[in-house]
Amino acid sequence: MHSAERALLIAPCGMDCAICSAYLADLHAVPQKRGAINYCAGCRIRNKRCAYLRGHCARLQRNEVRFYFECPDYPCQRLGHLDSRYRKKFHMSFIENVEVIRSSGVDQFIGQHQSRFGCQDCGGLRSVHKGKCFVCDNVRSGNT
């Protein structure tokens, strides 16, 4: 995947769709099991504003911000709540993600995630949610 295409997988909130179980299941056409997994093709790829906070941010809806850190209300309460949940459950921070993007750029952020979530067996990317590589089906516990 080219750099520009990969950058489209970085949502405004800092979620990297390339490590999201819903995106990976959709990408790899994982057979759908009732209630087991959601499917998502990514925010920016579908020209959507944000899967998590889509209806709650007027600035996103009006295309006034590309990433949440560009918003004068950043970090808003909704992003803070989402960040707290993901820190506890998945050991990933949306706020840290957007701060890396702000300070170092999208390419640096993508490189960090490639190192952190790269599958050591096949080179694919492991899901932040379950540690599963959807390319070779290997699961590694822990997401660091």
Secondary structure by P-SEA (a helix, b strand, c coil): ccaaaaaaacccccccccccaaaaaaaaccccccccccccccccccccccccccccccccccccccccccccccccaaaaaaaaaaaacccccaaaaaaaaacccaaaaaaaaaaacccccccbbbbccccccccccccccccc
